[in-house]
């Protein structure tokens, strides 16, 4: 997630830091993970990882509202779903056979069987906005993978993240390791937001990583990735995605004011990314009406991927 604290805030805002749990090492005894801290301004709570960079945000009185513009854009994949109304109409108690978190640490049972409700996975929890939205607004079977246990703890305490249940699981794991073990063709939507505390570049950004992402997507499934769109790293990331998904299955929105660019990759197998402007406008209007997201703007701003020359 990754941009500076709001410019209108006092300098001490990012360092008002209600300090939370410090994680001493990675999941495999690796290097120390950054300390989690919080800041608040104008009713919005922000998550930081030891620096002023914002890693996520939540409007305290409206935890299911997607506060940040680029987080809203991470729902871009909805434009390629023709079953939104059916998904939202499914009973909240839709039965899913799923073992307990203790019996199934990676949460793989949550991804079986296919069908309604959707299966949505976040790689990188941040402040939990996408996870809360997918689980509670979309009523999807939702799984989030997060390496830093302090981030998970902060989400439970300060960011209104529900406890694990039959249709929600937060897994403490490395995203690449989780992908390697996940069942193939088991996810309708993948949302990737993997920045460290320095927010310099995605921590997983290779052809091998994006190929592993494609492996877990069902045919017709999609992946949204948060990138910085104003430097050469953006073209490198898009090139790696194009190698894994095919350049005809790739596109993006322009950068937000903070510089975040959301890319979308489609697992089309032998079919290229479909784009019928009239269909997309209709779906965007439906998304806006049902979920309050500014999807018509996404349709107008959509850019197919063009490799740099």
Buried (B, 14 or more C-beta within 10 A) or exposed (E): BBBBBBEEBEEEBBEBBEEBBEBEEBBEEEEEBBBBBBBBBEEBBBBBBBBBBBBBBBBBEEBBBBBBBBBBBBBBBBBBBEEBEEBBEBEEEBEBEBEEBEEBEBBBBBBBEEEBBBBBBBBBBBBBBBBBBBBBBBBBBBBBBBBBBBBBBBBBBBBBBBEBEBBBBBBBBBBBBBBEEBEEBBBBBBBBBBBBBEBEBBBBBBEBBBBBBBBBBBEBBBBBBBBBBEEEBBBBBBBBBBBBBBBBBBBBBEBBEBBBBBBBBBBBEEEBBEBEEEBBBEBBEBBBEBBEBEBBBBBEEBEEBEEEE
